[in-house]
Amino acid sequence: MSTTALITLVRGGGNQVRRRVLLSSRLLQDDRWVTPTCHSSTSESRCSRFDPDGSGHPTTWDNFGIWDNRIDEPILLPPSIKYGKPIPKISLENVGCASQIGKRKVNEDRFDFAQLTEEVLYFAVYDGHGGPAAADFCHTHMEKCIMDLLPKEKNLETVLTLAFLEIDEAFSSHAQLSADATLLTSGTTATVALLRDGIELVVASVGDSQAILCRKGKPMKLTIDHTPERKDEKERIKKCGGFVAWNSVGQPHVNGRLAMTRSLGDLDLKNSGVIAEPETKRIKLQHADDSFLVLTTDGINFMVNSQEICDFVNQCHDPSEAAHAVTEQAIQYGAEDNSTVVVVPFGAWGKYKNSEINFSFSRSFASSGRWA
């Protein structure tokens, strides 16, 4: 796509596009509408996928790979030129977030989002256990740690892996210098996403907090829980001298204490195979199809499955409303744990709203998140 076409698109603004959408809709309803024919003559206007009627103007946002949704965002010009298609700017003011304490005495969940550089955005959720110390430490230091690594390393998966390991080591040093012995058993999950140029999405995680991308109305899981139920994780625990024991409700725990096999903190279990190295995933966004990214802690995941999360969010007008809807729904389904969610809107926000969805407050555990 040419620079001139992109500049024209940016200068034209959303109102001009909406007028063309209405015009296009009227023409499509007219029986006399004829699909324009492309000509090879250099003296005549040429048609293209960006200019279907040869007018020099786009018909709809969707022709460009961006849905004309309810969130009016400008186009990121340099990345759009680089990737050859319009890429919307993701504004932090449109990010939705919510956190519920549930029936716990303390909310040990933490979340964060920020613009790290002109090109890179940061989103994260942390689900603390054994006290909020480890989650607080990540919430305070992870952002700066990643910022310090970005100028040195271009690969975002490597950046996140190094950041997780450095934060874990820093927390270990902090705990050992502290007189508070409870820090040795404090830990946290971490699910962190970096978005570069509005199109390159990289997620890293340890523990059982999750990241879900909604594509064409369906969930795409970007994380896999680190639990003793996974054969590879269980084998590592045993090789390192740890063991797996089941509690009274049949959930496996490392050394009878921890329900996950990877975390930040949990210093007393390092010699039993609990590691801080994250699993990472990189994906290229498709803004015509991708509606949003959702980061959730297990207070939500335990009660609400991935498709339900997508459905609930798709019913909402904006990400803030969606975040509160998801946490409230988890509470309605019986969540007792802290429940936290971050919702990041993308180009197809609002495109896959389903008016047929029924919100059931009596569906069985068989369809809930942990057993789905």
C-alpha positions in Angstrom: 0.0 0.0 0.0 1.4 3.4 -1.0 2.3 6.1 1.5 0.0 8.5 -0.3 -3.0 6.3 0.1 -2.4 5.9 3.9 -2.0 9.6 4.3 -5.2 10.2 2.5 -6.9 7.7 4.8 -5.6 9.3 7.9 -6.5 12.8 6.8 -9.9 11.7 5.7 -10.9 10.7 9.2 -13.6 8.4 10.6 -16.5 10.6 9.4 -15.5 10.3 5.8 -15.2 6.6 6.1 -18.7 6.3 7.7 -20.3 8.3 4.9 -18.7 5.9 2.4 -20.0 2.9 4.4 -23.6 4.3 4.2 -23.2 5.0 0.5 -21.8 1.5 -0.1 -24.7 0.0 1.8 -27.3 1.9 -0.3 -25.6 0.9 -3.6 -25.4 -2.7 -2.6 -29.2 -2.7 -2.0 -29.8 -1.3 -5.5 -30.5 -3.9 -8.1 -28.8 -1.7 -10.7 -25.5 -1.9 -8.8 -22.7 -3.4 -11.1 -19.4 -4.5 -9.8 -16.7 -2.3 -11.3 -14.4 -3.7 -13.9 -10.6 -3.2 -13.7 -8.8 -1.9 -16.7 -5.2 -2.3 -17.7 -4.9 1.0 -19.6 -2.6 3.4 -17.8 -4.8 6.3 -18.9 -7.7 5.0 -16.8 -8.2 4.6 -13.0 -7.2 1.1 -11.8 -9.0 -1.0 -9.3 -7.4 -2.7 -6.4 -8.3 -4.4 -3.1 -7.8 -0.9 -1.5 -9.9 0.9 -4.2 -12.6 -1.5 -5.4 -14.5 1.1 -7.4 -11.5 2.9 -8.9 -12.6 6.1 -7.2 -9.4 6.5 -5.2 -11.3 6.1 -1.9 -11.9 3.1 0.3 -15.4 1.8 0.5 -15.3 0.5 4.1 -12.8 0.0 6.9 -13.3 -3.7 6.4 -11.8 -3.5 2.9 -8.7 -2.4 4.6 -8.7 -5.1 7.2 -10.2 -3.0 9.9 -13.7 -3.1 11.2 -15.5 0.2 11.6 -16.1 -0.4 15.3 -17.4 1.7 18.1 -13.8 2.7 19.2 -12.5 5.5 17.0 -8.8 5.0 16.8 -6.3 6.7 14.4 -4.0 4.8 12.1 -0.4 4.1 13.0 1.3 5.4 9.9 4.9 4.0 10.1 3.8 0.4 11.0 1.0 0.6 8.4 3.6 1.4 5.7 6.0 -1.2 7.0 3.4 -4.0 7.0 1.5 -2.8 3.9 -1.9 -2.5 5.6 -3.6 -0.1 8.0 -2.9 -0.8 11.7 -5.0 1.0 14.3 -3.4 2.7 17.3 -4.2 0.9 20.6 -4.9 3.6 23.1 -4.3 2.8 26.8 -7.3 4.9 27.7 -9.5 2.3 26.0 -8.1 -0.6 27.9 -10.6 -2.1 30.4 -9.7 -3.6 33.7 -11.4 -4.9 36.8 -10.5 -6.8 40.0 -12.8 -8.5 42.6 -11.7 -9.7 46.0 -14.3 -12.5 46.0 -14.7 -14.2 49.4 -11.0 -13.8 50.3 -9.9 -11.5 53.1 -7.2 -9.9 50.9 -6.9 -9.3 47.2 -3.5 -10.7 46.1 -4.1 -10.1 42.4 -2.3 -7.2 40.6 -2.6 -5.9 37.1 -0.7 -3.3 35.1 -0.5 -1.7 31.6 1.7 1.0 30.2 3.4 2.4 27.1 7.1 1.4 27.4 8.3 3.0 24.2 6.8 4.6 21.1 6.4 1.2 19.6 5.8 -1.2 22.5 2.8 -1.5 24.9 2.8 -3.6 28.1 -0.1 -5.5 29.7 0.1 -7.8 32.7 -1.7 -9.7 35.4 -0.2 -11.2 38.5 -2.0 -13.6 40.9 -0.2 -13.7 44.2 -0.3 -16.5 46.8 1.2 -16.9 50.2 0.7 -13.1 50.7 0.8 -10.3 48.1 4.6 -9.7 48.4 5.7 -11.4 45.2 2.8 -9.9 43.1 3.6 -6.5 44.5 7.3 -6.9 43.6 6.4 -7.8 40.0 3.9 -5.0 39.8 6.5 -2.5 40.9 9.6 -3.7 39.0 8.5 -5.8 35.9 7.8 -2.7 33.7 11.2 -1.1 34.3 13.0 -4.4 33.9 11.4 -4.9 30.4 12.1 -1.3 29.5 15.8 -1.8 30.3 16.0 -4.9 28.2 14.2 -3.5 25.1 17.2 -1.4 23.8 19.5 -4.4 24.1 17.3 -7.2 22.6 15.0 -7.0 19.5 13.3 -10.4 20.1 10.4 -9.8 22.4 10.2 -13.4 23.5 13.8 -13.2 24.7 13.1 -9.9 26.4 10.2 -11.4 28.4 12.1 -14.6 29.3 15.1 -12.6 30.6 12.7 -10.2 32.5 11.0 -13.1 34.3 14.3 -14.6 35.3 15.8 -11.3 36.4 12.7 -10.4 38.5 12.7 -13.8 40.1 16.3 -13.5 41.0 15.8 -9.9 42.3 12.9 -11.1 44.5 15.1 -13.9 45.9 17.8 -11.4 46.8 15.1 -9.1 48.4 13.6 -11.9 50.4 17.0 -13.2 51.7 17.9 -9.7 52.9 14.6 -9.2 54.6 13.8 -10.2 58.1 10.3 -11.3 57.0 10.5 -15.1 56.7 7.0 -15.2 55.0 8.7 -13.9 51.8 10.2 -17.3 51.3 6.8 -18.8 50.6 5.3 -15.9 48.8 4.9 -16.3 45.0 2.8 -15.2 42.0 1.7 -16.2 38.6 2.6 -13.8 35.8 1.0 -13.4 32.4 2.6 -10.5 30.5 1.9 -9.3 26.9 3.9 -7.0 24.8 2.4 -5.4 21.7 4.8 -3.9 19.2 3.8 -1.6 16.3 0.1 -2.5 17.0 0.5 -5.9 15.3 3.2 -8.1 16.9 1.8 -9.6 20.0 4.1 -11.6 22.3 2.9 -13.3 25.5 4.9 -14.9 28.3 3.5 -16.7 31.3 4.2 -18.8 34.4 1.5 -20.3 36.5 -2.2 -20.5 35.7 -3.2 -17.0 34.7 -4.3 -16.9 31.1 -4.2 -14.9 27.9 -6.9 -15.3 25.3 -7.1 -13.7 21.9 -10.7 -13.4 20.4 -10.4 -14.1 16.7 -13.6 -14.2 14.6 -15.6 -14.5 17.8 -13.7 -17.6 19.0 -11.1 -17.9 21.7 -7.4 -18.6 20.8 -5.5 -19.5 23.9 -2.1 -18.0 24.0 -1.0 -19.6 27.3 -1.0 -23.1 28.8 -1.4 -23.6 32.5 1.6 -24.8 34.4 0.2 -27.5 36.7 1.3 -30.9 38.0 -1.4 -32.4 35.7 0.9 -31.7 32.7 3.1 -34.8 32.2 6.2 -32.7 31.2 5.8 -30.5 34.2 5.3 -33.4 36.6 8.4 -35.2 35.3 10.5 -32.1 35.9 9.2 -31.8 39.5 10.1 -35.5 40.2 13.6 -35.2 38.6 14.4 -32.3 40.8 13.4 -34.2 44.0 9.9 -32.8 44.4 6.7 -34.8 44.6 3.1 -34.3 43.7 0.3 -34.8 46.2 -3.5 -34.5 45.8 -5.6 -32.4 48.1 -9.1 -33.3 49.4 -10.9 -32.2 46.2 -8.5 -34.0 43.9 -6.2 -31.1 42.9 -2.5 -32.0 42.5 0.0 -29.8 44.4 3.8 -29.6 44.3 5.1 -31.0 47.6 1.5 -30.8 48.8 1.7 -27.0 48.8 1.6 -25.3 45.4 -1.0 -25.8 42.7 1.4 -24.7 39.9 4.8 -25.9 38.6 6.1 -22.5 37.5 5.9 -19.2 39.3 7.9 -16.1 40.3 8.9 -16.4 44.0 8.1 -19.5 46.0 11.7 -19.7 47.0 11.2 -22.7 49.2 10.3 -24.8 46.2 13.1 -23.9 43.8 15.0 -27.1 44.7 11.8 -29.1 44.0 11.6 -28.0 40.3 9.3 -25.0 40.5 10.9 -22.6 38.0 10.5 -19.0 36.8 11.2 -19.6 33.1 8.1 -18.7 31.1 6.6 -20.3 28.1 6.2 -17.7 25.3 4.0 -17.3 22.2 4.3 -14.8 19.4 1.4 -14.0 17.0 0.7 -11.5 14.3 -2.6 -9.7 14.8 -5.2 -9.7 12.1 -7.2 -6.6 12.9 -10.0 -7.5 10.6 -10.7 -10.6 12.7 -9.1 -10.0 16.1 -11.5 -8.3 18.5 -9.5 -8.2 21.7 -6.9 -9.7 24.1 -8.0 -10.8 27.6 -5.7 -11.5 30.5 -7.3 -13.3 33.4 -6.4 -14.7 36.8 -7.7 -18.1 37.9 -10.5 -16.7 39.9 -12.1 -16.2 36.5 -10.6 -19.2 34.6 -11.8 -21.6 37.3 -15.4 -20.7 36.8 -15.7 -19.3 33.2 -14.4 -21.0 30.1 -12.7 -19.3 27.2 -15.7 -19.2 24.9 -17.9 -17.7 27.6 -15.3 -15.0 28.2 -15.3 -14.1 24.5 -19.1 -14.1 24.5 -19.5 -11.9 27.5 -16.9 -9.4 26.2 -18.5 -9.3 22.8 -21.8 -8.3 24.3 -20.4 -5.2 25.8 -20.1 -1.7 24.4 -16.6 -0.9 25.6 -13.7 -2.7 27.3 -14.3 -1.2 30.7 -17.8 -2.5 30.7 -16.6 -5.8 29.5 -14.0 -6.2 32.2 -16.6 -5.6 34.9 -19.0 -7.9 33.2 -16.5 -10.8 33.2 -15.6 -10.4 36.9 -19.3 -10.0 37.9 -20.2 -13.1 35.9 -17.4 -15.1 37.7 -18.9 -14.0 41.0 -22.4 -15.0 39.8 -21.0 -18.5 38.9 -19.7 -18.9 42.4 -16.1 -17.7 42.3 -14.5 -17.3 45.7 -11.0 -16.4 44.7 -9.8 -13.0 43.6 -10.8 -12.4 40.0 -8.9 -10.0 37.8 -9.2 -9.2 34.1 -7.6 -6.8 31.6 -9.3 -6.3 28.2 -7.4 -4.8 25.3 -9.5 -3.9 22.2 -8.2 -4.5 18.7 -9.5 -3.7 15.2 -12.5 -6.0 15.1 -13.9 -4.8 18.4 -17.7 -5.1 18.2 -17.7 -7.0 15.0 -18.7 -10.4 16.4 -21.4 -9.4 18.8 -23.9 -12.3 19.2 -27.4 -11.3 20.2 -28.4 -15.0 20.6 -26.2 -15.5 23.7 -28.1 -16.3 26.9 -26.4 -15.7 30.3 -27.1 -18.8 32.3 -26.6 -18.6 36.1 -27.3 -22.3 36.6 -25.0 -24.1 34.1 -23.1 -27.0 35.5 -19.5 -27.3 36.5 -18.9 -29.5 33.6 -19.0 -26.5 31.3 -17.0 -24.2 33.5 -13.4 -23.1 32.9 -11.3 -25.6 34.8 -13.1 -28.7 33.3 -13.9 -27.4 29.8 
